[in-house]
Structures are given as C-alpha cells and as structure tokens.
Amino acid sequence: MAGKPIFCTTHPRACSTAFERVFMTRKDLACVHEPFGDAFYYGPERLSSRFENDEETRKGTGFANSTYKTIFDRLEREGQDGKRIFIKDITYYLIPPNGVAPQIAPSVAPKKRGIGTSRPTTPKEHGTNGSKGSANGAPYPYYHAETDNPTVVPRELLDQFQWTFLIRDPHSSIPSWYRCTIPPLDEVTGFSEFYTNEAGYVELRQMFDFLRATGQVGPRLAGKGGHDEDNGENGGPVQAKDNNTDICVVDADDLLDNPEGIVRGFCDAVGLEFSTRMLNWDNEEDQLRAEQAFEKWRGFHEDALESKDLKPRKHKKAAKTEEQWDAEWKEKYGEEAAKMIRKTVDENMDHYLYLKQFVLKV
C-alpha cells in the first residue's frame, strides 16, 4: 500500500518549489504541483477576484473549466499506478479570501440538502470572492457549510491526506511575492498587482489549527521535539485518533541551512525512506520533469528551475533590525512599496511565529 497522499501546504514564496524538487527526484512518488490554483483563480468555482474581469486570461490558461472536483479526480488518477502522491500547494487556494465565511464548493458538496445547508448571506463589503470587494457576479458564495471547516472542501476529502506544512519568515517571503507582481516579472507571471490577501499566513494558520483540533494531525510533534509543546493554549484541545500523524512543520531557513537533516526528518515523519540522491537533480530527466510541472506558473519558479541541487547555504541568514529591512525594501522598490511590504509583514508575523512553535527539530 502506497500510503496516504502527502500534502505539503504552504504560503507563497516559502522556498516550497525547491523543497518540491527534492521529492520530484523519486520514481516512487507522483508529484503534483499546485493543482488547486486552477480552481481558485480560473475555474467556475473560483474564489479569487484577480482575474474576475479577465475572461480571456482565464480561458487562455486552459483551466477555465477546472473545479475542485476535477482536481480531486486528477489526484485519484495520479495514484492509480500504485505510486504514492506528493502534493505541494498553497493553503489559501482552499479557503475564501478576506475572512469570508467558507462554504463547500458545489462540485464536491454533499448532494443531500437539509437543515443548515441553505445559502448564507454574505456582507456586500466582502465582494464576491476576494481582493477587490466588487459585486460583479463571480460564483462565490456557495451553498453548503461544514461547522468549523475553514475550507471549501469537505472534511472527508481533507482526511484523505497526510498534512505537512512549510513556512518562511515574512521578511523574506512578502518582498519576494511583491517582486513577482511588478516589472519585469509581472509580464511573465501575469500577476500585475500586489494583493495583500495573498500573503497566505492567515489561511495556513487556520488550516493548521483545524487539522490539529480535529485530530488529522498531532498531537505529537515530528522530530526531536517529540511532544506537543502547546499545552492546549493555542488552537484548542487536540483529539487524538488511531491513525493520527505527527505535526510536521518545516521552516524554510532551517531547510536552507541543513537540507539533509530537514529532508531526512521530514521523510521520517511521513514514512519515506531518505536518500541523499533526493538532494541532487542535475540530470536531464529530472530537469524535464520540473519544466513540465512548473510551466503553468511561469515566472514564479525560475530559481528552482535553474538549480541543480539543494546544498546548505554558505552563510546563515544575517540578523537584521526592522530599520535595516525597511531601508532594504525602500532601496529596491521605493518608499510607497516599502510601506506596503512593511504593513503586510507586520500583519503576518504573529501567524508565522505561532506556527514556528511547532517546527521540525532535527
């Protein structure tokens, strides 16, 4: 038996594609790269308003008909040859933006209608589904909700996965995300505006707390930590299950400083045999596989595509004061952009630090 599909869920610019390349070297895994973005941005059940008024772009991607069900159907097909599935994806692709109350996507919603399944009312100020607050006929909100579930996917589907988490300091990830939305990269990515609600930390924390509270992960921490250090103060009580899996949170800085140790610890947590071969992809076969997987998100993954391996960085990230960070952003992007980056970093630091309590220790 291949085991549950491994779902590495994260926020943008968390070095996640480099981490994914580690697992793309394995012949025994079927790696699926950010599948749920198809439905989130482009499909008839889309949650994001980024391309809401750009039907041409949505159709041009080839994903205008992608629903959450078509993606789950694809994942099922990926595992038909007996390989275990490894998915890397962005958490907020499963969660409505801006704190809008979640309802289950129609394509994966239970067929039965009854008490509690009537269409909820959504405040106009939230808009249809996301960033701009415009009421322009986008498909969200849906009809059916599940108590305490922050996603648009039923819990029974979420329970099919072995969940792991990848985080990165917002001081690094937020300006990196901003850079993808301005010239010259925006011409390649197609993301021509910086949306603060795409930082991704709020949704990652929501997902983490939900999976932990419902016993889909935990209560034990992966790695040398080996026990739940939370003491119930964050995320509420934990309901352990017979098939519970360790909490496995990887911090990108730990990964870059000690790739072999972190990947080995991750493999141990998810039931994979580690090999040093996983840290090197300097061959034509692995490169072609990556190029094909990353094609749909052009402009976002060039560093990972151009890499050949994952080695410890020569120097650990130097500590900087907040003033030094601000000066760096101002120099690179200008004063107004630096202010926006600062605001977004500040809004997400608490979520990052909260998740950092649970990181994999090796």
matplotlib code that plots the C-alpha trace (Angstrom):
import matplotlib.pyplot as plt

x = [0.0, 1.4, 0.1, -1.8, -1.0, 1.4, 0.1, 2.7, 0.7, 2.3, 2.1, 3.7, 7.5, 8.4, 11.1, 8.5, 9.3, 12.9, 11.6, 9.3, 12.1, 13.6, 10.6, 10.4, 13.6, 11.9, 10.5, 8.1, 6.2, 3.7, 4.4, 1.6, 2.5, -0.1, -3.2, -5.8, -4.7, -6.6, -9.9, -9.0, -8.1, -9.6, -12.5, -16.2, -15.9, -13.1, -12.6, -10.1, -11.1, -7.7, -8.9, -12.6, -12.8, -10.4, -12.2, -9.7, -6.8, -8.9, -9.7, -6.2, -4.8, -6.7, -8.1, -11.4, -13.4, -11.4, -13.4, -12.4, -13.9, -11.9, -8.7, -9.6, -10.4, -6.9, -5.3, -7.1, -5.8, -2.2, -2.3, -3.7, -0.3, 0.4, 2.7, 2.3, 1.3, 3.2, 1.3, 2.7, 0.1, -0.8, -3.2, -5.4, -6.4, -8.8, -10.0, -12.1, -10.2, -10.7, -12.4, -15.5, -17.4, -16.5, -19.0, -18.3, -17.6, -20.6, -18.7, -17.6, -20.6, -22.8, -25.8, -28.2, -29.9, -31.3, -31.1, -28.0, -27.5, -29.4, -27.5, -25.9, -25.9, -22.6, -21.9, -21.6, -18.4, -16.7, -17.5, -17.9, -14.9, -11.8, -9.5, -11.4, -14.7, -16.6, -20.0, -19.6, -21.2, -18.4, -19.5, -18.8, -20.5, -21.7, -24.5, -23.3, -21.2, -19.4, -19.1, -15.6, -14.2, -12.4, -12.1, -14.4, -13.6, -15.5, -13.6, -13.9, -11.8, -9.3, -8.9, -7.5, -4.2, -1.2, -0.8, 2.6, 3.4, 6.1, 6.7, 9.1, 9.8, 7.5, 10.5, 11.8, 8.6, 6.5, 9.0, 9.7, 6.0, 5.8, 8.7, 6.6, 3.8, 5.9, 8.0, 9.7, 8.4, 4.7, 4.9, 5.8, 3.7, 0.6, 0.1, 0.2, -0.9, 0.2, -2.7, -2.0, -4.6, -2.3, 0.4, -1.1, -0.2, -3.7, -5.1, -2.1, -2.7, -6.5, -5.8, -3.2, -5.5, -8.4, -6.5, -4.9, -8.2, -9.9, -7.1, -6.0, -2.5, -0.9, -0.8, 2.9, 5.5, 7.7, 11.4, 13.4, 10.7, 8.6, 5.8, 3.2, 4.7, 1.5, -0.2, -3.6, -3.3, -3.2, -5.6, -7.8, -7.9, -6.5, -8.5, -6.0, -7.1, -5.8, -4.3, -3.1, 0.2, 2.9, 2.8, 5.4, 6.2, 9.3, 10.8, 12.5, 15.5, 16.1, 15.8, 18.3, 20.8, 20.5, 18.8, 19.9, 18.8, 15.5, 14.6, 15.6, 13.4, 10.5, 10.9, 10.8, 7.7, 5.8, 7.1, 9.5, 13.0, 15.5, 18.3, 21.0, 20.1, 17.0, 19.2, 20.5, 18.6, 21.4, 20.3, 18.1, 15.3, 14.7, 15.0, 12.4, 10.0, 10.4, 10.0, 6.7, 5.4, 6.2, 5.1, 1.7, 3.2, 5.8, 7.9, 7.5, 9.9, 12.9, 15.3, 14.2, 14.3, 17.8, 19.1, 20.9, 20.7, 20.0, 23.1, 23.5, 23.8, 27.3, 26.2, 23.2, 20.7, 22.1, 20.0, 18.6, 16.8, 13.4, 15.0, 17.5, 14.7, 12.8, 15.9, 16.5, 12.9, 12.9, 16.1, 14.8, 11.2, 10.7, 9.1, 5.5, 6.1, 8.3, 5.4, 3.1, 5.6, 6.1, 2.4, 1.9, 4.9, 3.6, 0.1, 1.5, 4.4, 2.2, 0.9, 4.4, 5.7, 2.7, 3.4, 7.2, 6.5, 5.8, 8.7, 10.6, 13.7, 16.5]
y = [0.0, 3.4, 5.3, 8.5, 11.2, 13.7, 17.2, 19.9, 23.0, 26.5, 30.2, 31.9, 32.3, 29.8, 28.1, 25.4, 24.7, 23.9, 21.6, 20.0, 19.3, 17.1, 14.8, 15.0, 13.0, 9.9, 7.4, 6.0, 9.3, 11.0, 14.7, 17.2, 20.8, 23.4, 21.8, 23.8, 27.1, 26.2, 26.2, 29.1, 31.6, 30.4, 27.9, 28.3, 27.9, 30.5, 32.2, 34.8, 38.0, 38.5, 37.5, 38.1, 40.7, 39.0, 36.1, 36.0, 35.2, 32.6, 30.8, 31.2, 29.2, 26.1, 25.9, 27.9, 24.7, 23.4, 22.7, 21.3, 18.0, 17.9, 18.4, 15.6, 13.4, 14.2, 13.3, 10.0, 9.2, 10.2, 7.4, 4.7, 3.2, 2.5, 5.4, 7.5, 11.1, 14.2, 17.4, 20.9, 23.6, 27.0, 26.8, 29.7, 28.0, 26.1, 29.0, 32.0, 35.3, 38.2, 36.2, 35.4, 32.6, 29.3, 27.0, 23.8, 24.1, 22.8, 20.2, 18.4, 19.3, 16.6, 16.0, 15.9, 19.2, 19.7, 21.8, 24.1, 23.8, 26.9, 29.6, 32.0, 35.7, 37.4, 41.1, 43.2, 44.8, 41.4, 41.5, 38.3, 36.4, 38.3, 41.1, 44.0, 43.9, 44.3, 42.7, 41.5, 38.2, 35.8, 32.4, 32.6, 32.2, 28.7, 26.9, 24.3, 24.8, 22.5, 23.5, 24.8, 23.8, 26.9, 25.4, 24.9, 21.1, 18.6, 17.2, 13.7, 14.7, 16.6, 13.5, 11.5, 13.4, 13.3, 17.0, 18.7, 22.5, 24.7, 28.3, 31.1, 34.4, 37.1, 39.5, 37.2, 35.9, 39.1, 41.2, 38.1, 37.9, 41.6, 41.3, 38.8, 41.4, 44.3, 44.8, 43.0, 39.8, 40.7, 40.4, 36.8, 35.9, 37.7, 39.0, 42.7, 43.9, 43.0, 41.7, 41.7, 38.9, 36.5, 36.6, 33.2, 33.1, 33.6, 30.7, 28.5, 29.0, 28.4, 25.1, 24.1, 24.7, 23.0, 19.9, 19.8, 20.3, 17.6, 15.1, 14.9, 15.9, 15.5, 15.7, 14.6, 16.8, 15.3, 15.2, 15.5, 17.7, 14.6, 16.1, 18.8, 21.9, 23.9, 22.8, 23.5, 27.2, 27.7, 26.1, 24.5, 20.9, 18.1, 15.0, 12.2, 9.4, 6.0, 7.0, 10.4, 11.6, 13.8, 17.5, 18.3, 22.0, 22.9, 26.3, 27.4, 28.8, 25.5, 23.8, 26.1, 25.8, 22.0, 20.4, 16.9, 16.9, 18.5, 16.4, 13.3, 14.3, 15.1, 11.7, 10.0, 11.9, 10.9, 7.4, 7.7, 6.2, 9.0, 9.0, 11.6, 11.2, 13.3, 16.4, 16.4, 16.8, 17.7, 15.4, 15.7, 13.5, 15.4, 18.8, 17.9, 16.7, 20.0, 22.1, 20.4, 20.6, 24.3, 25.5, 26.8, 29.2, 30.9, 33.5, 32.2, 29.2, 30.3, 30.0, 26.4, 25.5, 26.8, 25.0, 21.6, 20.5, 21.5, 22.3, 24.1, 27.8, 29.0, 31.7, 31.6, 34.5, 37.5, 39.1, 42.5, 45.2, 46.3, 49.6, 47.6, 45.7, 48.9, 50.5, 47.5, 47.4, 51.2, 50.9, 48.0, 49.0, 52.6, 54.3, 53.5, 49.9, 49.6, 50.9, 48.3, 45.5, 46.6, 46.6, 43.2, 41.8, 43.2, 41.8, 38.3, 38.0, 36.7, 33.9, 32.9, 32.9, 30.9, 28.2, 28.3, 26.9, 23.6, 23.3, 20.1, 19.8, 17.5]
z = [0.0, -1.0, 2.0, 2.2, -0.3, 1.3, 1.1, 1.8, 2.3, 2.4, 1.6, -1.5, -1.7, 1.0, -1.0, -1.5, -5.1, -4.2, -1.5, -4.0, -6.4, -3.7, -4.0, -7.7, -7.9, -6.6, -9.0, -6.4, -6.0, -8.2, -7.6, -8.3, -8.4, -7.1, -8.6, -6.7, -8.0, -11.3, -9.5, -7.2, -9.9, -13.2, -12.9, -12.5, -8.7, -8.4, -5.1, -6.2, -8.0, -9.5, -13.0, -12.4, -15.2, -17.5, -19.1, -21.9, -19.5, -17.6, -20.9, -22.1, -19.2, -20.2, -16.7, -17.1, -16.6, -13.6, -10.5, -7.1, -8.2, -11.4, -9.4, -6.9, -9.9, -11.2, -7.9, -7.9, -11.4, -10.4, -7.8, -10.0, -10.8, -7.2, -6.6, -3.5, -4.3, -3.1, -3.5, -2.9, -2.9, -1.4, 1.5, 0.5, -2.7, -0.4, 1.8, 0.8, 1.0, 3.4, 6.1, 4.1, 5.7, 4.0, 2.2, 0.4, -3.4, -5.3, -7.3, -4.1, -1.9, -0.4, -2.6, 0.3, 1.3, 4.7, 7.9, 7.8, 4.1, 3.0, 1.2, 3.7, 3.3, 2.7, 3.5, 0.4, 1.6, 1.2, -2.5, -4.4, -3.5, -2.7, -3.2, -4.6, -2.9, -6.2, -6.7, -10.3, -10.5, -9.5, -8.4, -4.6, -2.1, -2.4, -0.5, 1.9, 5.0, 7.5, 11.1, 11.9, 8.5, 7.1, 3.6, 0.6, 0.7, 2.8, 5.8, 4.5, 1.5, 3.6, 5.8, 2.8, 3.0, 5.3, 6.0, 6.4, 6.5, 5.2, 6.4, 5.9, 7.6, 6.1, 6.0, 3.1, 1.6, 1.3, -0.7, -2.8, -3.6, -4.3, -6.8, -8.8, -9.3, -10.7, -13.8, -15.3, -13.7, -13.9, -17.7, -17.2, -14.2, -15.3, -11.7, -12.3, -8.9, -5.3, -3.3, 0.5, 1.0, -1.0, 1.8, 2.9, 6.6, 8.0, 5.9, 6.7, 10.4, 10.0, 8.3, 10.8, 13.8, 12.1, 11.2, 14.7, 16.5, 14.6, 15.1, 11.5, 12.6, 16.0, 18.9, 18.7, 17.1, 14.4, 15.0, 18.2, 19.8, 20.1, 22.2, 21.9, 23.3, 23.0, 26.3, 24.8, 24.9, 21.1, 18.7, 21.4, 22.6, 20.4, 19.7, 19.1, 16.6, 16.0, 12.6, 13.7, 12.2, 13.7, 13.3, 10.7, 10.1, 8.2, 8.4, 5.1, 6.9, 8.6, 5.3, 3.6, 6.5, 6.9, 3.9, 4.5, 8.2, 7.5, 4.5, 6.4, 9.3, 7.0, 5.3, 8.7, 9.7, 6.5, 6.2, 3.3, 3.1, 2.8, 0.2, -0.4, -4.1, -3.3, -2.9, -6.4, -9.7, -12.1, -14.9, -18.0, -16.8, -13.5, -15.3, -17.9, -15.2, -13.4, -16.6, -17.4, -13.9, -13.5, -16.9, -15.8, -13.2, -15.4, -13.7, -10.2, -10.2, -12.3, -9.3, -8.6, -12.3, -12.7, -9.6, -9.7, -6.1, -2.5, -0.6, 2.8, 2.1, 2.8, 5.3, 7.6, 7.1, 8.8, 11.5, 10.6, 12.5, 11.4, 10.3, 8.1, 6.5, 5.8, 4.2, 2.0, 0.7, 0.1, -1.9, -4.0, -4.5, -3.5, -0.5, -1.1, -1.9, 1.2, 3.4, 1.9, 2.4, 6.0, 6.7, 5.2, 7.1, 10.4, 9.7, 9.3, 11.8, 14.6, 12.4, 11.3, 14.9, 16.1, 13.5, 14.2, 17.7, 16.0, 13.6, 12.9, 15.0, 13.9]

ax = plt.figure().add_subplot(projection="3d")
ax.plot(x, y, z, "-o")
ax.set_aspect("equal")
plt.show()
